[in-house]
């Protein structure tokens, strides 16, 4: 008898469930390490298991891997084919080591033997290398097939490791300690305790090196570390150092402004170079710097930041788009026309798309504008509210209106009102905006005039929703919920049962509505707000926005307050249950909008715009059949033709790295169903093609044997037909 085990698995090979990055591109997760083997070929890695590769110097990037629970912290390549990545898997508390022998087309997981985070990896040749992390140095003498500990004399949270040859190496830790080995890591000796957290160490030969860290600290040695001389660039957190010779090098920092400094005298003097990342509020910290010669270099950092210079750093070009802005609100008129608004440190920004987000055009607003909420009634008429900071310390509300789809905007507030947080229109004429100190204002002429209404509260109000011109709800601080049924002439205070800020309110009809807020708060009413019932959300994240496409299907977005990690929740039963679609892998998320049950967008920090075309669900669910096969096989899918789902069965006789991809008839990759190591067995995948159009598709299995010299064990492709 066959034993069948149902595995509810998500395979994060392409973008967290089926949410895809539209801005920044290629993606917006934090990048922690970057490495190039020549002027064209390079890799950068980061959170969410992000591995992206370029073969044209960074003009375009291809995604090689994304898995939600993996933090990849360091990448190193011996040549254009052979490389390693280290990091940490938060789901199983395990140190991670990956290796590729084909330029990253496939990555094999290696056994690290540690449950602690690994922060840095370095190899002196294709066989001998080290990885360093929390309280541990690991060494391999066979390319990473086996790793063993070298902890004699080592302690603390190790952040960076570098070897000048097979015997001489250095490693630094967060306590400011510099360790040195002269016997390949068998024993380590303390060379110096600096007192500052150290983040990066780099040597150009066996004697000359630098290490950098917090409070602008820079230490240099010219005698292999017997003496380290101190220098400083200020108060920032220096995160990475790189030198191309004994004179010329760069230091970057993880502090506000993403500062870059260059020296041409070995580090005695440092000149600030403009990174171009200080234009936004989400001022991007820089994490890793790498140069291939004295002119060409790259930097990776937060929110998917990738910078490139071709003139030694005199000028830096962003390769990642508009990621210096916090996007607060998104709104679509149909599947094609959409707008998103936000702000940087002192500038507002408006994004517009006319093709569903394939291309977003941005407009930088006048200085001193924060744009917080956008609402469009049709493809031409829309409003934005926010704040005008030009009159600090007295902040004034801002109301912008367009009648031409956002090509031009007119200020309707002219400083009349205080801080405004949200806007909603019931028709072309009737709309409300809410803000600080209980502010509610209303227009009945499309915004030509706005009048204050008596809210009955001084609480900070952050969200408004209108069911029609007369009926609406407002939410805010201390669990505030207000309702009007007479066009705002009077506002009734409703009992929410919570003291947390309620950040968003949405109604599917005059009776059924939802309010969400801090600490995972989700409230539902079925009687227009007379009673609000708490719904378990399964999270204590701060929830920022709620949207329903019909009476049962809805989404919530938010973030973890302490770790700035985004979350997307979905319900298919009116909020009785909420399922996390994204948890802890994206920037903070602030707004969600759906045009139907399948097509939606979320926005957030770092210019984040993500889109789904199937409601955010995964393409696959997998079954493992407990049967050991004798050979590799890929069976024909069934049913075939199919609509909208089909099953694919395959067999693996030995433990192998398995990759299954879907392609269209033109050979374009549509989805990655599996990309992970599988034990011997028979597996069955249910592939859901709801988001795809009718046509011929192909599915391809590659089963790669890590022990085989070629690395390739089995390849087969089959055809399937989707008929809708």
C-alpha positions in Angstrom: 0.0 0.0 0.0 1.2 3.5 -0.8 1.4 6.0 1.9 0.5 9.5 0.7 1.7 12.6 2.7 0.1 15.9 1.8 2.6 18.7 2.1 1.3 22.3 2.1 4.3 23.9 0.7 5.2 27.3 -0.9 8.1 27.2 -3.3 9.6 30.7 -3.3 11.5 30.5 -6.5 10.1 33.5 -8.2 8.4 36.1 -5.9 6.7 35.1 -2.6 3.5 33.3 -3.5 2.6 34.9 -6.8 3.5 38.5 -6.1 5.8 40.1 -8.6 8.0 43.1 -8.3 7.0 46.1 -10.5 9.2 48.6 -8.7 12.1 48.7 -8.0 13.5 46.4 -10.6 14.8 43.7 -10.6 13.5 43.5 -7.0 13.3 45.5 -3.7 14.5 43.3 -0.9 17.6 44.3 1.0 20.9 43.3 -0.7 23.7 42.5 1.6 26.6 41.4 -0.6 27.9 41.9 -4.2 30.6 40.2 -6.2 31.9 40.4 -9.8 34.3 38.2 -11.6 34.8 40.6 -14.5 33.3 43.9 -15.8 30.2 42.0 -17.0 29.4 39.1 -14.7 28.3 39.5 -11.2 25.9 38.4 -8.4 24.3 40.1 -5.5 22.3 38.4 -2.7 20.0 39.4 0.1 16.9 38.7 2.2 14.1 36.5 1.0 16.8 34.2 -0.4 17.4 36.7 -3.2 20.1 35.8 -5.7 20.3 37.8 -8.9 22.9 37.7 -11.6 24.0 40.0 -14.4 26.1 39.3 -17.5 26.2 42.8 -18.9 27.6 44.8 -16.0 24.3 45.4 -14.3 22.2 46.7 -17.1 19.8 43.7 -16.6 19.5 41.1 -13.9 18.1 37.6 -13.8 16.6 36.1 -10.7 18.4 32.8 -9.8 16.6 32.1 -6.5 14.1 33.5 -4.0 12.9 31.8 -0.8 11.1 33.6 1.9 12.9 32.4 5.0 16.5 32.7 3.8 18.8 35.6 4.6 21.7 35.4 2.3 24.6 37.5 3.7 27.7 37.0 1.7 28.6 35.8 -1.8 32.1 34.9 -3.2 33.1 33.5 -6.6 36.4 31.8 -7.4 35.7 32.1 -11.1 32.7 32.8 -13.4 31.3 29.3 -12.7 32.2 28.4 -9.1 30.9 30.3 -6.2 29.5 30.1 -2.7 26.8 31.9 -0.6 26.3 31.9 3.1 23.5 33.1 5.3 20.8 31.9 7.6 17.4 30.1 7.4 15.0 31.6 9.9 12.4 28.8 9.5 14.7 26.1 10.8 17.4 28.1 12.7 20.2 26.9 10.5 23.3 28.3 9.0 23.2 28.2 5.2 25.9 27.4 2.6 25.1 27.2 -1.1 27.5 26.3 -3.9 27.2 26.6 -7.7 29.5 25.1 -10.4 27.6 26.6 -13.4 27.5 30.3 -12.7 24.4 30.1 -10.5 22.1 28.3 -12.9 21.8 25.8 -10.1 22.7 26.2 -6.4 23.4 23.2 -4.2 22.8 23.4 -0.5 25.9 22.2 1.5 25.8 20.9 5.1 27.0 23.7 7.3 26.8 21.8 10.6 25.8 24.9 12.5 22.4 26.4 13.6 23.9 29.9 13.8 24.0 32.6 11.1 26.9 32.7 8.7 28.0 36.2 7.8 30.9 35.9 5.5 32.6 33.5 3.1 36.0 33.5 1.4 37.9 31.0 -0.7 41.6 31.1 -1.7 41.1 28.5 -4.5 38.4 26.1 -5.7 38.9 23.8 -2.7 40.1 25.7 0.3 37.7 28.2 1.9 36.2 29.5 5.2 32.9 30.8 6.4 32.4 32.9 9.5 29.4 33.7 11.6 28.0 33.7 15.1 30.8 32.2 17.3 32.2 30.0 14.6 34.7 29.7 11.8 34.1 26.8 9.4 36.7 25.5 6.9 36.5 23.3 3.8 39.3 21.7 1.9 37.2 20.1 -0.8 35.1 23.0 -2.2 32.5 22.8 0.5 31.5 19.2 0.3 32.5 19.0 3.9 32.9 21.7 6.5 34.6 21.5 9.9 35.0 24.0 12.8 38.1 26.1 13.6 37.1 27.8 16.8 40.4 27.7 18.7 40.8 31.2 20.1 37.6 32.5 18.3 34.6 34.1 20.1 31.8 36.5 19.5 29.6 37.5 16.6 32.0 37.2 13.6 31.1 39.5 10.7 33.8 39.3 8.1 36.7 37.0 7.1 39.6 37.4 4.6 42.6 35.2 3.8 45.7 36.4 1.8 46.8 32.8 1.2 46.1 29.3 2.5 47.8 30.1 5.9 47.2 33.8 6.7 43.8 35.1 7.5 41.9 37.6 9.6 38.4 37.7 11.0 36.6 40.5 12.9 33.6 40.6 15.2 30.9 42.9 16.5 32.9 43.5 19.7 35.6 45.2 17.7 38.1 42.3 18.0 40.5 41.5 15.2 41.7 37.8 15.1 44.6 36.5 13.0 45.7 33.0 12.0 49.0 31.9 10.4 48.2 28.2 10.1 45.1 28.2 8.0 42.7 28.7 10.9 43.8 25.9 13.1 44.4 28.5 15.8 43.5 32.2 16.1 45.1 35.0 18.1 43.7 38.3 19.1 45.6 41.1 17.3 43.6 44.1 18.7 40.4 45.0 20.4 39.2 48.3 18.9 36.1 48.9 21.0 33.9 49.5 18.0 31.8 47.0 16.1 33.7 45.9 13.0 31.8 45.0 9.8 34.3 44.3 7.1 38.0 43.4 6.6 40.0 43.4 3.4 43.7 42.8 2.5 45.5 43.6 -0.8 48.4 41.3 0.1 49.8 39.5 3.1 50.7 42.7 5.0 48.5 45.5 4.0 44.8 45.6 5.0 41.9 47.5 6.4 38.9 46.9 8.7 36.0 49.2 9.1 33.0 49.5 11.5 30.7 51.7 13.6 31.3 55.3 14.5 33.1 55.8 11.2 36.0 53.6 12.4 38.7 52.6 10.0 41.8 50.7 11.0 44.8 50.0 8.7 47.8 47.7 9.0 51.0 47.5 6.9 52.6 44.7 8.9 50.0 41.9 8.7 48.2 43.2 11.8 50.9 43.6 14.3 49.9 47.2 14.5 46.6 48.6 13.5 46.4 52.4 13.1 43.1 54.1 13.7 41.3 56.6 11.5 37.7 57.8 11.3 35.2 59.1 8.7 32.7 60.4 11.3 29.8 59.0 13.2 28.3 56.7 10.6 28.3 52.9 10.4 30.9 51.9 7.9 29.6 48.6 6.4 32.1 47.6 3.7 35.6 48.3 2.5 37.4 47.5 -0.8 40.8 48.4 -2.2 42.2 47.9 -5.6 45.8 48.7 -4.6 47.7 50.1 -1.7 46.5 53.6 -2.4 43.0 53.5 -3.8 40.0 52.2 -2.0 36.4 52.9 -1.0 34.3 52.7 2.2 30.5 52.8 2.3 28.2 53.2 5.2 24.9 51.8 6.4 23.8 55.1 7.8 21.4 57.7 6.6 22.4 59.0 3.2 24.2 56.0 1.9 27.5 57.7 2.0 30.5 56.7 -0.1 34.0 57.7 0.6 37.1 57.3 -1.5 40.8 57.4 -0.7 43.8 57.7 -3.0 46.5 57.8 -0.3 45.9 54.5 1.4 43.3 55.8 3.8 45.0 58.8 5.3 42.3 61.1 3.7 38.8 60.2 2.5 36.7 62.2 0.0 32.9 62.0 0.0 31.3 60.8 -3.2 27.7 61.3 -3.9 25.7 58.1 -4.0 22.5 59.7 -5.2 20.5 57.8 -2.5 19.7 60.7 -0.2 16.8 62.0 -2.2 14.2 60.0 -0.3 12.9 59.4 3.2 13.8 55.7 2.8 17.4 56.8 2.6 19.1 53.7 1.6 21.9 52.2 3.7 24.7 50.7 1.6 25.9 47.2 2.5 28.6 46.0 0.1 31.1 47.5 -2.3 33.1 45.7 -5.1 35.5 47.0 -7.8 37.0 45.1 -10.7 39.5 47.8 -11.6 40.2 51.4 -10.7 37.2 52.8 -12.6 34.4 50.1 -12.5 32.6 49.2 -9.4 29.2 48.4 -7.8 27.5 48.8 -4.5 24.5 46.9 -3.1 22.2 48.0 -0.3 18.7 48.3 1.2 15.5 48.2 -0.9 17.3 46.5 -3.8 19.7 49.3 -4.2 22.4 48.7 -6.9 24.7 51.5 -7.8 27.4 51.4 -10.5 30.3 53.7 -11.4 32.5 53.7 -14.5 34.8 56.6 -13.5 36.1 55.5 -10.1 33.2 56.8 -8.2 33.1 60.4 -9.4 29.6 59.5 -10.6 27.3 56.7 -9.4 24.3 55.5 -11.4 21.3 53.8 -9.9 20.5 50.5 -11.6 17.4 49.8 -9.4 14.9 52.6 -10.2 12.9 54.7 -7.8 13.6 53.1 -4.4 14.2 56.2 -2.3 10.6 56.8 -1.6 8.0 55.5 0.8 4.8 54.7 -1.1 1.8 55.3 1.1 -1.3 54.6 -1.2 -2.2 52.9 -4.4 -5.4 53.1 -6.5 -6.5 51.6 -9.8 -9.4 52.7 -12.1 -9.2 49.5 -14.1 -6.7 46.7 -15.0 -4.5 49.3 -16.8 -4.8 52.7 -15.2 -3.3 53.1 -11.7 -1.6 55.6 -9.4 0.5 55.4 -6.3 1.7 58.3 -4.1 4.4 58.7 -1.5 7.2 60.9 -0.3 10.9 61.1 0.3 12.6 63.1 2.9 11.2 66.4 1.6 9.7 65.5 -1.7 6.4 64.0 -2.8 6.2 61.5 -5.6 3.4 60.4 -7.9 3.6 57.1 -9.9 1.3 56.4 -12.8 0.8 53.3 -15.0 -1.3 52.9 -18.1 -0.5 49.2 -18.6 -1.2 47.5 -15.3 2.2 48.4 -13.8 4.4 47.0 -16.5 5.8 50.5 -16.7 5.5 53.1 -13.9 6.2 56.7 -14.7 7.0 58.9 -11.8 6.7 62.6 -11.1 8.7 64.3 -8.4 6.6 66.9 -6.7 7.6 70.3 -5.4 9.8 70.2 -2.3 8.2 69.9 1.1 5.3 67.7 0.1 4.3 64.4 1.7 1.6 62.6 -0.3 -0.3 60.1 1.9 -3.5 59.0 0.0 -4.8 58.9 -3.5 -8.4 58.2 -4.8 -9.6 58.2 -8.5 -13.2 58.2 -9.5 -12.5 57.5 -13.1 -9.4 57.6 -15.4 -9.3 61.4 -15.5 -10.5 62.7 -12.1 -8.5 62.0 -9.0 -7.4 63.5 -5.7 -4.4 63.3 -3.5 -4.1 64.5 0.1 -1.1 64.9 2.4 1.0 67.6 4.0 2.8 70.7 3.0 6.0 70.9 5.1 7.1 74.3 3.8 5.4 76.1 6.8 7.2 74.1 9.5 6.8 73.9 12.4 3.1 74.5 11.5 2.2 71.7 9.1 -0.6 72.4 6.6 -2.8 69.9 4.8 -2.4 69.4 1.1 -5.2 68.6 -1.4 -4.3 68.0 -5.1 -6.8 67.4 -7.9 -6.4 66.3 -11.5 -9.0 66.2 -14.3 -6.6 64.8 -16.9 -5.5 61.6 -15.4 -2.6 63.1 -13.5 -0.9 65.0 -16.2 -1.4 68.2 -14.2 -2.5 68.8 -10.6 -4.1 71.8 -8.9 -3.8 72.5 -5.1 -7.3 72.9 -3.6 -6.3 73.3 0.0 -3.9 76.3 -0.1 -3.0 75.8 3.5 -6.5 75.9 5.0 -6.4 72.7 6.9 -4.1 70.7 9.1 -2.3 67.4 8.4 -4.5 65.2 6.1 -4.1 61.4 6.0 -6.8 60.0 3.7 -9.3 60.9 1.0 -12.3 59.1 -0.5 -14.9 60.2 -3.1 -18.4 58.7 -3.5 -18.9 60.4 -6.9 -17.4 63.2 -9.0 -18.6 65.9 -6.5 -18.8 64.4 -3.1 -15.7 63.5 -1.1 -14.2 63.5 2.3 -10.7 63.9 3.7 -9.6 63.2 7.3 -6.5 64.0 9.4 -5.0 65.3 12.6 -7.0 66.5 15.7 -10.2 64.9 14.5 -10.2 66.8 11.2 -13.0 65.8 8.8 -13.6 68.0 5.7 -16.1 67.5 2.9 -16.6 68.8 -0.6 -19.8 68.7 -2.7 -18.3 70.4 -5.8 -15.4 68.1 -6.6 -13.0 69.9 -4.3 -13.5 73.5 -5.4 -14.6 74.2 -1.8 -14.0 72.2 1.3 -15.8 72.6 4.6 -14.9 71.4 8.1 -17.3 69.0 9.8 -17.7 68.4 13.5 -16.3 65.0 14.2 -16.7 65.0 18.0 -13.2 63.9 18.6 -9.6 65.2 18.7 -8.1 61.9 17.9 -5.8 61.4 14.9 -7.9 60.1 12.0 -6.2 58.0 9.3 -8.8 56.4 7.1 -12.2 57.1 5.5 -14.6 55.0 3.4 -17.8 56.0 1.7 -20.6 53.6 0.8 -22.5 56.4 -0.9 -22.8 60.2 -0.6 -24.5 60.0 2.8 -23.0 56.9 4.5 -19.4 56.6 5.5 -17.0 55.5 8.2 -13.8 57.0 9.6 -11.1 55.3 11.8 -8.2 56.5 13.8 -6.2 56.5 17.0 -7.4 54.8 20.2 -9.7 52.5 18.3 -11.8 55.4 17.0 -14.6 54.5 14.6 -17.0 57.2 13.4 -20.1 56.8 11.2 -22.3 59.2 9.3 -25.6 58.5 7.6 -26.5 62.1 6.8 -23.6 63.2 4.6 -21.4 64.2 7.5 -23.8 66.5 9.2 -23.4 64.3 12.3 -20.9 61.6 13.2 -21.7 58.8 15.6 -18.9 57.2 17.7 -19.0 53.4 17.4 -17.5 51.1 19.9 -14.5 49.2 18.5 -13.4 47.4 21.7 -9.8 48.2 21.1 -7.4 51.1 22.0 -5.0 50.4 19.1 -4.8 52.7 16.1 -7.2 51.6 13.4 -5.4 52.4 10.2 -7.9 51.3 7.5 -11.6 50.7 7.0 -13.5 49.1 4.1 -17.1 48.0 3.5 -18.4 45.5 1.0 -22.0 46.8 1.4 -23.9 49.0 3.9 -23.8 46.3 6.5 -20.6 44.3 6.1 -17.3 46.0 6.9 -13.8 45.6 8.2 -11.4 47.8 10.2 -7.7 46.9 10.7 -5.0 48.3 12.9 -1.9 47.9 15.0 -1.0 44.7 16.9 -2.7 42.5 14.3 -6.2 44.0 15.0 -8.9 42.9 12.6 -12.5 43.9 13.3 -15.7 43.0 11.4 -19.2 44.2 11.5 -22.3 42.7 9.8 -24.7 45.5 10.9 -23.1 48.7 9.7 -20.9 49.1 12.7 -23.4 48.7 15.5 -21.3 45.9 16.7 -17.6 45.2 15.8 -16.3 41.6 16.4 -12.6 40.8 16.6 -11.3 38.4 14.0 -8.1 36.4 14.7 -5.5 37.6 12.2 -2.7 35.2 13.3 -0.2 38.0 13.6 0.8 40.8 15.9 2.1 42.9 13.0 0.8 46.4 12.5 -1.8 46.2 9.8 -2.1 49.2 7.5 -4.7 48.6 4.8 -7.6 46.3 4.0 -9.4 45.8 0.7 -12.1 43.3 -0.4 -12.9 42.4 -4.1 -16.2 40.8 -3.1 -18.1 39.7 0.0 -15.7 36.9 0.8 -12.2 37.6 -0.7 -10.1 40.2 0.9 -6.5 41.2 1.6 -4.7 43.1 4.4 -1.1 44.5 4.3 1.1 45.6 7.1 4.5 45.3 8.7 6.4 44.1 11.7 7.2 47.3 13.7 10.6 46.2 15.0 12.0 44.4 12.0 10.4 46.5 9.2 9.2 43.3 7.4 6.0 43.3 5.3 3.1 41.0 5.5 0.1 40.2 3.2 -2.9 38.4 4.6 -5.7 36.9 2.5 -9.2 35.6 3.4 -11.6 33.7 1.1 -14.4 33.3 3.7 -15.2 36.8 4.8 -12.4 37.0 7.4 -13.2 33.9 9.4 -9.6 32.8 8.5 -6.6 34.8 7.3 -3.7 33.2 5.6 -0.3 34.9 5.3 0.8 35.2 1.7 4.0 37.1 2.5 5.6 37.1 6.0 8.9 38.8 6.8 10.5 39.1 3.4 9.5 42.5 1.9 9.8 46.1 3.0 7.0 47.5 5.1 3.7 47.6 3.2 1.1 50.4 3.5 -1.6 50.0 1.0 -3.5 47.3 -1.0 -5.9 47.6 -4.0 -7.6 45.0 -6.1 -9.6 45.5 -9.3 -11.1 42.0 -9.2 -10.5 38.7 -7.4 -7.3 38.1 -9.3 -5.5 41.4 -10.0 -4.1 43.4 -7.2 -1.2 45.7 -6.1 0.5 46.4 -2.8 2.9 49.3 -2.1 5.4 50.2 0.6 8.8 51.3 1.7 11.7 51.6 -0.7 9.4 52.4 -3.7 7.9 48.9 -3.4 5.2 48.0 -5.8 4.2 44.4 -6.2 1.5 42.9 -8.4 -0.4 39.6 -8.5 -2.6 38.3 -11.3 -4.0 35.3 -9.4 -5.0 36.8 -6.1 -1.6 36.1 -4.6 -2.0 32.3 -4.4 0.7 29.9 -5.2 0.8 28.0 -8.5 1.4 24.7 -6.8 0.6 22.2 -4.0 2.7 19.1 -3.8 2.1 15.5 -2.7 4.9 13.2 -1.7 4.2 9.5 -2.3 6.2 7.3 0.1 7.6 4.9 -2.6 11.2 4.6 -3.6 11.5 4.4 -7.4 14.3 2.7 -9.3 14.8 5.4 -12.0 14.1 9.0 -12.8 10.8 9.7 -14.6 8.5 12.6 -15.5 5.0 11.5 -16.4 2.4 13.1 -18.6 0.3 15.6 -16.7 -3.3 14.7 -16.0 -5.9 15.8 -17.0 -4.5 17.0 -20.3 -5.9 19.3 -21.7 -6.8 21.0 -18.4 -8.6 23.9 -16.9 -7.5 25.5 -14.6 -5.3 22.9 -12.7 -3.5 19.7 -13.6 -1.2 17.2 -11.8 2.4 16.5 -12.6 4.1 13.3 -11.2 7.8 12.7 -11.1 10.2 10.1 -9.6 13.6 10.6 -8.0 15.6 7.4 -7.2 18.4 9.2 -5.2 18.6 12.4 -3.3 18.9 15.1 -5.9 18.6 18.8 -6.6 15.2 19.1 -8.5 14.2 21.9 -10.7 10.8 22.0 -12.5 9.9 25.0 -14.7 7.0 25.9 -16.8 7.6 27.5 -20.3 5.2 28.9 -22.9 5.3 28.0 -26.6 7.9 30.7 -27.2 10.2 29.4 -24.6 9.6 32.1 -22.1 9.8 30.9 -18.5 6.4 31.2 -16.8 7.0 29.7 -13.3 9.3 27.7 -11.3 7.4 24.9 -9.5 10.2 23.3 -7.6 13.8 24.3 -7.0 15.1 22.4 -4.0 16.9 19.3 -2.9 14.5 16.3 -2.8 15.0 12.9 -1.1 14.4 9.7 -3.1 10.6 9.3 -3.8 7.7 9.8 -6.0 6.1 13.3 -6.0 3.0 14.9 -7.4 2.4 18.6 -8.0 -0.9 20.3 -8.6 -0.3 23.2 -10.9 -2.9 26.0 -11.0 -2.9 28.0 -14.2 -5.8 30.4 -13.3 -3.7 33.4 -14.2 -2.6 32.0 -17.6 -4.3 32.2 -21.0 -5.2 29.2 -23.1 -2.4 27.6 -25.1 0.4 25.1 -25.3 2.8 25.0 -22.4 5.9 22.9 -21.5 7.1 21.6 -18.2 10.7 20.6 -17.8 12.3 18.5 -15.0 16.0 18.7 -14.2 17.2 16.3 -11.5 20.8 17.2 -10.5 23.0 14.7 -8.6 25.4 16.7 -6.4 27.8 13.8 -6.2 28.0 13.2 -10.0 31.0 14.9 -11.7 28.8 16.5 -14.3 26.2 17.4 -11.7 23.3 16.5 -14.1 21.4 13.3 -13.6 18.2 13.6 -15.6 16.4 16.0 -17.9 13.0 15.6 -19.6 10.4 18.0 -21.1 6.7 17.3 -21.8 3.9 19.3 -23.4 0.6 20.2 -21.8 -2.5 22.1 -23.1 -4.5 24.7 -21.2 -8.1 25.1 -22.6 -10.3 27.7 -21.0 
